[in-house]
Amino acid sequence: MLSDKLRIAVVTTFPPGTGSLNEYGFHFVNALRQKFDDVSEVLLYVDALPDGEAYPPFEPDSGIPTTIIPCWEFDALNNATRILKTARQTKPDMVLFNLQFATFGGKKISASLGLLTPALLQMWNIPTVVLLHNIMETVDLKSAGYAGNGIVERVLRCFGYIATKLLLRAELVALTIPKYVEILESKYKADNIVLAPHGSFDDTVHQPVFELPEGPMQIMTFGKFGTYKTVEPLIEAFEKLQRRPNADLELVIAGSDSPNAKGYLAGVAEQYKHVSNIRFTGYVAEEDVPIIFGEAAAVVFPYTSTTGSSGVLHQAGDYGKAVILPNIGDFAEVITEEGYTGEFFEPEDVDSLATAIANVIDNPDHRRAIGQQNFLASHGIPIAEIVDWYLLHMQTLLMQKPNRNGPPTVDRTQLA
């Protein structure tokens, strides 16, 4: 064990920033700030907010001292050097990256350059750990809005391979899905990859309330929409359900546009303005998340593909919600490995989706049974225990790396 407590920097999106993985960053950092025995200070390397907005400071008594440092910008080309400069100035013992492939940009070049950051820090002997929520090998680039044709896709796959090789220069790369570990170990022959459970966002085990509020039964979807998360089939399925006798339903579309699909939801709202009982909430602040989930009868995932483990699925489990899932990809992996369940539909099939929703909302016992199983699955490993796991690995890595926070070292034997 190290004799000193650690100063840990976390590169992440964070509320009120709206970038992808900001919810995971919020819950991970809050759990990290309670590790008084192992951590002396937390440094948040976050993305800059729009002009006129600022990150609120943490309450002094809410946890370990935490400094918020906006030192990079979504779609900026120089994020890697800006984060390196910040790390050299603040000298953390370890830098943890909360990443997916589009964390640093919605544009191809900015996204790729940002992924060079862990390797750049490693060159300066700044130890890094990467939590990688998706891998290029399983991302549908066309659905995600990055590839318009086969040639572009092949080029991006090549850049994705290079970016992955560079990410694997980190001291440790953690993945949340077993299939991802198998793919990277087989393809890249890496020996620094580990499987890390996603973790439950809610550390307090409380029995969820399955009774629904008065008024229309709410069907809710939550996320960043416009690329592989599209709501048109969901709205059309909702229309079908509304035509049934005595239907008293509301569709709640909670969230905002994907960075690659600016104006998407406004366009959808205009296209379907004739459909009654649809509510677009816009960005949902962290303090409002319990209300959105708590009032929902079911949570729908209108995805055409997936890009990794779903934080929204874990949130739905935290609140004991039944879920309606596309019969594709990584959702099946999560359900098999972590014990979630739900009603399945065929992606982009309106009739299949309407049937799956009806199977949940028309059968209260079935809805409660799905919600109960998801609640138990989400509380399998609290995120506080996941943070303990990372701290143990960090301490082990640092004991093996005594020379840290210094300039790049040169192997003199190679110069002889």
C-alpha angles and dihedrals in degrees: 000000000000115000093221130060115249130255102213128192120202121200104206148122111260137184132300080034109087100211123131115281093021090129092053091046091051095053095039093051093045090054091046090053090062095058095099094159095057109025130058100180140004121213117197114206097195136168118266117260124229117278112288095025127099139181110255113238120249117256108260093235097043097088146303114349107278128191120200112212117182099204107149139043132216109258094008114139096217101053093118094056092042092054091045090052091050092048092050090051097045097035103208119189091232137007118213118198119207097199150165124173094266098044095110100038150355090221120081099239098043092046092050096045091050090057089062090071100091092050091047091053090048089055087059092049093251105143115235137192120192124206102197115194097188140014130219093238092068101036118106096221095192093052091045091055099248105104126047098178143011096267093053090046092053091049091049092048088054092050089045090056091051092046091051091050089053093046088054088063086079119104089248136004117202123198128189100212124062092220090060091054091051093049096050095043091050099041101035100028088225121167098190097072123111136177112243120184115238093235133214117282092212113065093183113084106220129160108252120235110242097184111102126226120258117271132044117356106253122226107193138193123185133194147060109313141201109065117052090346106071127168103196094092089046092053091048091049088049089053090055092050092049091058092064118102115274093004111167104177141146126197113214115196103192120189141032144274122298111249087247094053109048112180094016098125093044088054092048091049090053093045093052101033089123091066112092128219098030117135123193108198100184118212112356115221115225093250090056096051094089090054094050093049095037094058095046122102090199139358118227125204105204094187128149091195138353134238101198144308111346120238088191090059090054091047091051088052092050089059095042095246130163112236135207110212137187113247094242147101127317097012089070089050092052093046093049096045101037104031103248122147139186147143114292131215136181111260115259091004105126095192092049091049093048091051092049092050091047091051088060105038095041094053113056094183091051091047091051093046092053091046093049093051091047090049092053091046093050092051095052094102119011115221089241088068091047088055089052088054092053092047092052091052092046092052091049093048093049093051086058093048110054096163105071138151090022131117121281112292123228123218099228092196088067090057097052 
